[in-house]
Amino acid sequence: METTEPEANVTRIMLAVNESSIKGYPHASISSRGAFEWTIQKIVRSNTSGFKLLFLHVQAPHEDGFEDMDSIYAFPEDFKTMKHRDQTRGLHLLEYFVTRCHEIGVACEAWVKEGDPKEVICRQAKRMRPDLLVVGNRGLGPFQRVIAGTVSEFCVKHAECPVVSIKRSPGETPRDPVDD
């Protein structure tokens, strides 16, 4: 009898996830949770052993090194604390998704990378070669899309694998679509 690698018959789905941008809300964004739940409900369904989810969180470096204008950094250790805090937030975010996967019995892996999210996601998709990339979509208006661009649109155009962009449901959309 021929033996195969355990993952040879497993569909690998990469999910790009991010934190909520709502101030004081250190949790997975509405779009990330929606993309995850959609993946579980519409793709994985009850075939939990047939899939492996690959979670990627990309932390965009702060341009000036400061997250809040009112932050004061007076000692070199302050910057180490800031970097540690950012890493901890990224790990906390991934812990949510990994815990959910283990609760429902889906294999998963997760990592935090730093850089421009759209470029890092596409680069990691090329490196990891998932069968599918799932990204959330905040539903920015045309003006906001021109100014900010969207990670999901970039991934649809540039990722070297099929991409599914999951829109938020109207009931989940905050007054300001930038809040996610």
Buried (B, 14 or more C-beta within 10 A) or exposed (E): EEEEEEEEEBBBBBBBBBBBBBEEEEBBBBBBBBBBEBBBEEBBEEEEEBBBBBBBBBBEEEEEEEEEEEEEEEEEEEEEEBEEEBEEBBEBBBEBBBEBBEEEEBBBBBEBBBBBBBBBBBBBBEEBEBEBBBBBBBBBEEEBEEEEEBBBBBBBEBBEBEBBBBBBEEEEBBEEEEBB
